[in-house]
Amino acid sequence: MTDPLIPEKSPEQSGAPREPDLISNQASANVNSETGATKNEASKSPIDGPGWERATLEKLVFASLNEQRLARRWRSFVRLAWLAFFILLAWVVISRNGPSQDASTPHTAVVEIKGEIASGADASAELVVTALRGAFEDAGAQAVVLLINSPGGSPVQAGIINDEIKRLKLKHKKPVYAVVEESCASAAYYIAVAADKIFVDKASIVGSIGVLMDGFGFTGLMEKLGVERRLMTAGENKGFLDPFSPQTDNQRVFAQTMLNQIHKQFIDVVKAGRGSRLKETPETFSGLFWSGQQAIELGLADQLGNLDFVAREIVKAEEIIDYTRRENVAERLVKRFGASIGAGAVHALQSIPALR
């Protein structure tokens, strides 16, 4: 008999097993027909399985080996790059020595002066003088021909080349001829007058015996725009030729005096080189230029002729060997590589903390 105050427990609350629950429990314990794994086995993580320590250790070892392999490859690459750099450098040094042909037989030596005459250019004093020395020193060179095609450039570079030509002529007792192609103006003519004879084409451009200094001034424009130039200097003329500052009368006179002095140096070199052949007129040293035919009439050049004509008829040595020094691709790469290394070294030095 039950107590009316105590509710009767349901089968679920009484804990008595029911037939459906027994069936479900048995089914959950059965092997999965598709995977062949029990429910408990499927729920296990890899770290709970047997041998997980070995698998993890193998992964760590392989990762370390891969890292070491990559480090060895990088070191090998760096070493090969340095080796290639030094091989390239050696090849450049060797290839720069001497002409590409046999210089022992009688021949006409040629040194080209093309493009702007300036430091760092192909027609720089450094390259031209080195080529001239090689040409004069070869016993097979019967004469040296300057093959010129240049609008001019630096009077300093031209002066160095002119002086060296005169020194080498006196030392080696070999004639020097200048052959003009399209143009031989300004600093290029400064060089040409060191030759014993100047040959031109009838349409060549010759002359321009003068000196210039150019620039711009923006002071009026700045005033209209309301822009103020703030330039601080120590020295009254330190801002000389600054395009944003007005030019004083004293500065203008100073610049003109300097230009006149350099112009006189140019005139003296032309007169010394051409001598009595020069037929001087009021326009000769005015900065004008003339055709090749006019240059011959004015005594600025000697006769018409090209390189082959000079080698065959004047030098009497038809074989032509080029002694011109040119900065090839390998040299440019070497210079850039060296510059990048230098920049890296400077950057590294700058990053060092200062002692305090």
TIBABA-974230 format. One line per 2 residues: number of its first residue (from 1); their letters; for each residue x, z, y of C-alpha. Coordinates in pm, 1 decimal, always signed. Layout:
NUM> a> X:Z:Y | ...
END
This chain:
1> mt> +0.0:+0.0:+0.0 | +141.0:-96.4:+334.6
3> dp> +161.2:+93.4:+654.3 | -67.1:-64.5:+911.1
5> li> +177.9:+24.6:+1191.1 | +465.3:-160.7:+1035.7
7> pe> +423.0:-540.0:+1041.3 | +474.5:-723.9:+720.3
9> ks> +803.6:-917.2:+707.8 | +794.0:-1287.3:+670.5
11> pe> +995.9:-1452.4:+395.1 | +1260.0:-1559.8:+651.9
13> qs> +1296.6:-1204.1:+782.4 | +1297.2:-1043.1:+444.8
15> ga> +1606.5:-1238.8:+345.7 | +1448.7:-1369.7:+26.6
17> pr> +1583.1:-1712.5:-53.1 | +1352.5:-1997.6:-46.0
19> ep> +1383.2:-2299.1:-267.2 | +1441.4:-2549.7:+19.5
21> dl> +1729.8:-2339.0:+153.7 | +1895.8:-2327.9:-184.3
23> is> +1867.5:-2703.2:-212.1 | +2016.1:-2760.4:+135.3
25> nq> +2305.4:-2524.0:+67.0 | +2380.3:-2699.7:-254.3
27> as> +2364.6:-3037.2:-86.1 | +2608.2:-2930.7:+186.5
29> an> +2854.6:-2829.4:-81.7 | +2832.0:-3163.3:-256.4
31> vn> +3106.7:-3421.0:-204.5 | +3036.6:-3681.2:+59.0
33> se> +2956.1:-3996.1:-127.0 | +3112.7:-4223.2:+138.5
35> tg> +3435.5:-4040.3:+227.4 | +3494.1:-3841.5:-86.0
37> at> +3568.6:-3528.7:+124.9 | +3379.5:-3204.9:+145.7
39> kn> +3233.7:-3083.6:+471.2 | +3498.8:-2814.4:+502.3
41> ea> +3777.3:-3063.6:+434.9 | +3643.5:-3309.0:+698.3
43> sk> +3633.6:-3039.1:+963.4 | +4000.5:-2945.7:+917.7
45> sp> +4243.8:-3053.6:+1199.8 | +4579.7:-3219.0:+1113.9
47> id> +4770.4:-2908.8:+1220.3 | +4584.7:-2707.2:+946.7
49> gp> +4687.9:-2950.5:+676.7 | +4992.1:-2916.7:+456.7
51> gw> +5327.4:-3060.8:+596.1 | +5230.9:-3069.8:+964.6
53> er> +5556.6:-2901.0:+1057.9 | +5755.0:-3181.1:+896.5
55> at> +5550.7:-3450.8:+1073.7 | +5596.3:-3285.5:+1412.9
57> le> +5969.2:-3243.0:+1356.0 | +6002.9:-3608.8:+1257.4
59> kl> +5827.7:-3716.5:+1578.7 | +6063.1:-3505.7:+1787.6
61> vf> +6368.3:-3643.3:+1608.1 | +6254.8:-4004.0:+1649.7
63> as> +6180.3:-3948.9:+2019.7 | +6529.2:-3804.0:+2070.9
65> ln> +6687.3:-4097.1:+1884.7 | +6496.6:-4349.3:+2098.2
67> eq> +6608.4:-4175.1:+2415.5 | +6971.2:-4178.5:+2301.8
69> rl> +6941.2:-4545.8:+2206.4 | +6808.1:-4636.6:+2551.8
71> ar> +7086.7:-4438.9:+2720.2 | +7351.9:-4622.2:+2513.2
73> rw> +7199.6:-4957.5:+2599.8 | +7200.5:-4873.3:+2971.6
75> rs> +7564.2:-4762.4:+2960.4 | +7656.3:-5082.6:+2778.3
77> fv> +7472.1:-5289.0:+3036.3 | +7650.8:-5118.3:+3326.6
79> rl> +7989.5:-5168.5:+3160.7 | +7919.0:-5535.0:+3092.0
81> aw> +7804.1:-5582.7:+3452.1 | +8130.0:-5437.5:+3585.8
83> la> +8329.6:-5649.6:+3340.8 | +8145.7:-5963.6:+3451.7
85> ff> +8206.8:-5870.3:+3815.2 | +8582.8:-5836.8:+3767.6
87> il> +8599.7:-6158.8:+3563.4 | +8410.7:-6336.4:+3841.2
89> la> +8641.6:-6188.3:+4102.0 | +8950.5:-6303.1:+3909.4
91> wv> +8803.1:-6650.1:+3869.5 | +8733.1:-6671.8:+4243.3
93> vi> +9088.4:-6571.0:+4330.4 | +9236.3:-6822.5:+4086.0
95> sr> +9003.0:-7105.6:+4188.0 | +9088.4:-7062.1:+4555.4
97> ng> +9456.1:-7129.0:+4504.5 | +9556.8:-7488.7:+4554.9
99> ps> +9368.2:-7819.5:+4550.0 | +9173.8:-7945.3:+4250.9
101> qd> +9403.2:-8245.4:+4196.6 | +9771.1:-8284.7:+4121.2
103> as> +9951.8:-8233.3:+4450.8 | +10296.8:-8337.5:+4329.7
105> tp> +10245.9:-8712.5:+4376.9 | +10249.9:-8868.2:+4726.1
107> ht> +9910.5:-8827.6:+4889.8 | +9722.5:-8768.8:+5214.0
109> av> +9619.1:-8408.1:+5260.2 | +9278.6:-8349.3:+5417.2
111> ve> +9141.6:-8034.7:+5579.0 | +8780.1:-8047.1:+5692.8
113> ik> +8657.8:-7880.9:+6011.9 | +8282.1:-7907.9:+5997.5
115> ge> +8003.2:-7713.1:+6159.0 | +8035.3:-7428.7:+6404.0
117> ia> +8384.6:-7293.8:+6462.7 | +8332.6:-6920.6:+6436.8
119> sg> +8448.9:-6614.6:+6251.5 | +8280.4:-6597.0:+5912.3
121> ad> +8183.5:-6966.0:+5913.3 | +8327.0:-7241.9:+5694.3
123> as> +8529.7:-7358.6:+5997.0 | +8670.0:-7015.5:+6075.2
125> ae> +9036.5:-6974.3:+6163.8 | +9091.0:-6773.7:+5845.5
127> lv> +8979.6:-7052.4:+5610.4 | +9118.1:-7344.3:+5812.0
129> vt> +9461.5:-7188.7:+5863.7 | +9490.1:-7102.7:+5493.7
131> al> +9402.0:-7460.7:+5401.2 | +9651.7:-7599.6:+5653.3
133> rg> +9933.4:-7388.6:+5512.8 | +9858.8:-7510.0:+5161.6
135> af> +9853.8:-7872.4:+5276.9 | +10181.1:-7850.5:+5472.1
137> ed> +10364.8:-7663.2:+5197.9 | +10290.7:-7916.9:+4922.0
139> ag> +10582.2:-8153.4:+4887.3 | +10356.8:-8444.6:+4789.1
141> aq> +10157.8:-8433.6:+5113.8 | +10286.7:-8715.1:+5332.8
143> av> +10066.7:-8618.2:+5627.3 | +9780.8:-8383.2:+5710.2
145> vl> +9448.0:-8520.5:+5832.2 | +9195.8:-8304.0:+6016.2
147> li> +8851.6:-8442.3:+5927.1 | +8639.2:-8316.7:+6217.6
149> ns> +8263.5:-8307.5:+6259.1 | +8180.1:-8011.0:+6482.1
151> pg> +7996.5:-7940.5:+6807.4 | +8243.1:-7663.5:+6893.9
153> gs> +8233.8:-7287.5:+6887.7 | +8466.8:-7000.5:+6960.1
155> pv> +8766.7:-7070.2:+7187.0 | +8949.2:-6783.0:+7017.9
157> qa> +8912.2:-6933.8:+6669.2 | +9003.4:-7278.8:+6802.5
159> gi> +9310.5:-7138.5:+6977.7 | +9435.7:-6974.5:+6659.3
161> in> +9400.2:-7300.4:+6465.8 | +9564.9:-7504.9:+6743.0
163> de> +9864.7:-7270.6:+6758.1 | +9905.7:-7274.1:+6380.4
165> ik> +9897.2:-7655.4:+6363.3 | +10178.7:-7678.7:+6617.1
167> rl> +10382.6:-7417.3:+6430.8 | +10339.3:-7589.0:+6091.9
169> kl> +10424.2:-7931.6:+6236.7 | +10749.6:-7799.1:+6374.2
171> kh> +10835.9:-7614.8:+6053.3 | +10753.4:-7883.6:+5794.4
173> kk> +10815.9:-8198.6:+6002.5 | +10494.8:-8365.1:+5886.8
175> pv> +10258.4:-8571.2:+6104.1 | +9904.2:-8453.6:+6173.4
177> ya> +9613.0:-8686.6:+6244.2 | +9259.7:-8602.6:+6354.5
179> vv> +8975.2:-8820.0:+6228.3 | +8643.5:-8769.1:+6407.4
181> ee> +8314.6:-8841.4:+6234.7 | +7994.6:-8771.6:+6432.8
183> sc> +8123.1:-8525.5:+6692.6 | +8435.3:-8355.2:+6819.0
185> as> +8323.1:-8150.2:+7115.5 | +8436.2:-7838.4:+7298.5
187> aa> +8630.4:-7607.2:+7062.3 | +8656.8:-7887.1:+6804.0
189> yy> +8838.5:-8103.3:+7059.0 | +9053.8:-7797.6:+7140.8
191> ia> +9176.6:-7822.6:+6781.3 | +9199.8:-8202.2:+6772.0
193> va> +9447.9:-8228.0:+7061.9 | +9708.9:-8055.2:+6843.1
195> ad> +9719.9:-8370.3:+6626.6 | +9969.2:-8651.9:+6683.3
197> ki> +9685.6:-8906.5:+6700.8 | +9307.2:-8888.7:+6723.0
199> fv> +9098.4:-9152.0:+6542.3 | +8727.5:-9192.5:+6620.6
201> dk> +8429.5:-9408.5:+6540.8 | +8301.9:-9612.5:+6832.6
203> as> +7981.3:-9403.1:+6834.4 | +8144.0:-9061.7:+6789.1
205> iv> +8079.4:-8790.3:+7050.4 | +8405.7:-8666.4:+7204.6
207> gs> +8490.3:-8428.5:+7488.0 | +8281.1:-8152.3:+7645.5
209> ig> +8592.8:-7983.9:+7785.5 | +8432.2:-7678.6:+7938.8
211> vl> +8328.5:-7318.6:+7880.9 | +7986.4:-7159.6:+7899.5
213> md> +7827.5:-6817.4:+7875.9 | +7450.8:-6813.0:+7831.9
215> gf> +7176.8:-6552.6:+7822.2 | +6835.3:-6458.6:+7958.4
217> gf> +6701.3:-6228.4:+8226.7 | +6358.2:-6064.0:+8208.1
219> tg> +6360.9:-5844.7:+8519.4 | +6091.4:-6040.6:+8707.9
221> lm> +5861.3:-6047.0:+8407.2 | +5906.8:-5674.1:+8353.9
223> ek> +5806.0:-5602.9:+8712.9 | +5487.4:-5807.5:+8673.7
225> lg> +5400.9:-5626.3:+8351.7 | +5484.4:-5288.8:+8497.9
227> ve> +5757.3:-5221.2:+8242.8 | +6038.4:-4990.6:+8350.0
229> rr> +6387.0:-5038.8:+8205.6 | +6555.3:-4706.5:+8127.3
231> lm> +6922.7:-4773.9:+8065.0 | +7174.5:-4495.1:+8103.7
233> ta> +7545.2:-4581.0:+8109.8 | +7876.0:-4412.4:+8179.9
235> ge> +8061.6:-4673.0:+8381.0 | +7934.7:-4885.8:+8665.9
237> nk> +7945.7:-5214.2:+8471.7 | +7872.7:-5091.2:+8119.3
239> gf> +7531.7:-5259.1:+8132.2 | +7688.6:-5589.9:+8235.1
241> ld> +7488.0:-5889.8:+8103.8 | +7200.3:-5667.5:+7990.7
243> pf> +6901.2:-5908.1:+7995.2 | +6663.3:-5636.4:+8117.1
245> sp> +6875.6:-5531.7:+8416.0 | +6937.7:-5729.4:+8736.0
247> qt> +7276.8:-5897.1:+8772.6 | +7479.1:-5797.1:+9076.3
249> dn> +7689.1:-6033.8:+9285.4 | +8008.3:-5861.4:+9174.8
251> qr> +7918.5:-5905.0:+8809.9 | +7839.5:-6272.5:+8863.1
253> vf> +8175.8:-6328.1:+9034.2 | +8356.9:-6141.3:+8758.7
255> aq> +8194.3:-6351.1:+8484.0 | +8268.9:-6676.4:+8665.1
257> tm> +8633.9:-6577.8:+8713.0 | +8667.7:-6511.5:+8341.9
259> ln> +8505.4:-6846.4:+8253.1 | +8735.7:-7029.2:+8493.7
261> qi> +9038.7:-6867.5:+8332.7 | +8934.3:-6970.9:+7982.2
263> hk> +8853.6:-7319.9:+8112.6 | +9202.9:-7349.7:+8257.7
265> qf> +9350.6:-7249.2:+7921.8 | +9145.2:-7527.3:+7760.8
267> id> +9263.9:-7781.2:+8019.9 | +9627.2:-7683.6:+7972.3
269> vv> +9597.3:-7728.4:+7594.9 | +9439.5:-8074.6:+7637.5
271> ka> +9705.4:-8187.7:+7883.9 | +9986.0:-8061.1:+7659.9
273> gr> +9838.8:-8232.0:+7354.8 | +9750.1:-8567.3:+7507.6
275> gs> +10036.2:-8592.6:+7755.4 | +10073.5:-8922.1:+7934.5
277> rl> +9800.4:-9085.0:+7724.2 | +9534.8:-8891.2:+7916.4
279> ke> +9377.5:-9085.5:+8203.1 | +9244.8:-8795.9:+8407.5
281> tp> +8939.1:-8842.3:+8628.2 | +8725.9:-8591.9:+8824.1
283> et> +8484.4:-8583.9:+8526.3 | +8745.1:-8537.4:+8253.4
285> fs> +8728.2:-8158.0:+8254.2 | +8373.5:-8124.8:+8388.1
287> gl> +8215.1:-8059.8:+8049.4 | +8087.3:-8416.5:+8003.1
289> fw> +8121.1:-8590.4:+7667.8 | +8169.7:-8955.3:+7582.8
291> sg> +8132.6:-9203.2:+7301.1 | +8432.2:-9280.4:+7083.6
293> qq> +8491.8:-9610.1:+7261.9 | +8484.6:-9440.0:+7602.7
295> ai> +8711.3:-9162.8:+7476.4 | +8975.9:-9420.0:+7384.2
297> el> +8953.1:-9575.0:+7731.2 | +8993.5:-9232.7:+7893.7
299> gl> +9287.5:-9138.8:+7674.4 | +9096.6:-8862.1:+7496.5
301> ad> +9139.9:-9049.5:+7167.0 | +9384.2:-9312.9:+7040.4
303> ql> +9205.1:-9572.9:+6829.6 | +8916.3:-9650.1:+6601.0
305> gn> +8953.1:-9554.2:+6236.1 | +8812.3:-9348.0:+5952.3
307> ld> +8973.5:-9135.4:+5682.0 | +9037.5:-9416.7:+5436.4
309> fv> +9190.1:-9632.2:+5709.3 | +9425.3:-9357.3:+5818.1
311> ar> +9532.9:-9278.3:+5461.8 | +9588.7:-9643.8:+5373.3
313> ei> +9726.9:-9792.8:+5695.3 | +9882.0:-9502.4:+5884.5
315> vk> +9999.7:-9252.6:+5622.1 | +10059.9:-9521.3:+5355.2
317> ae> +9930.1:-9287.4:+5085.5 | +9584.8:-9395.0:+4966.8
319> ei> +9535.7:-9097.8:+4737.4 | +9344.5:-8830.4:+4924.5
321> id> +9349.6:-8464.1:+4824.8 | +9113.2:-8217.9:+4987.9
323> yt> +9269.0:-7880.3:+5073.1 | +8961.9:-7745.1:+5249.4
325> rr> +8878.8:-7384.2:+5172.5 | +8508.9:-7322.1:+5125.4
327> en> +8323.8:-7004.1:+5047.4 | +8155.9:-7085.1:+4716.1
329> va> +7859.0:-6918.3:+4550.6 | +8081.0:-6683.4:+4349.6
331> er> +8256.3:-6560.1:+4662.9 | +7924.9:-6495.4:+4834.6
333> lv> +7804.2:-6297.4:+4533.2 | +8127.2:-6098.4:+4525.2
335> kr> +8102.5:-6018.6:+4896.3 | +7740.4:-5916.0:+4868.7
337> fg> +7813.3:-5704.5:+4563.6 | +8102.0:-5537.2:+4743.0
339> as> +7889.1:-5483.8:+5053.0 | +7614.1:-5323.4:+4845.5
341> ig> +7866.8:-5090.9:+4681.1 | +8006.9:-4998.8:+5021.7
343> ag> +7658.3:-4933.5:+5157.0 | +7584.9:-4715.0:+4855.9
345> av> +7904.3:-4517.3:+4911.0 | +7824.2:-4465.4:+5279.0
347> ha> +7473.4:-4353.9:+5190.0 | +7611.9:-4110.1:+4934.0
349> lq> +7855.9:-3967.2:+5187.4 | +7581.6:-3930.6:+5443.6
351> si> +7368.9:-3740.0:+5194.1 | +7636.7:-3471.9:+5148.7
353> pa> +7523.8:-3158.8:+5336.1 | +7740.6:-3061.3:+5628.7
355> lr> +7940.8:-2741.6:+5614.9 | +7803.1:-2480.6:+5852.5
END
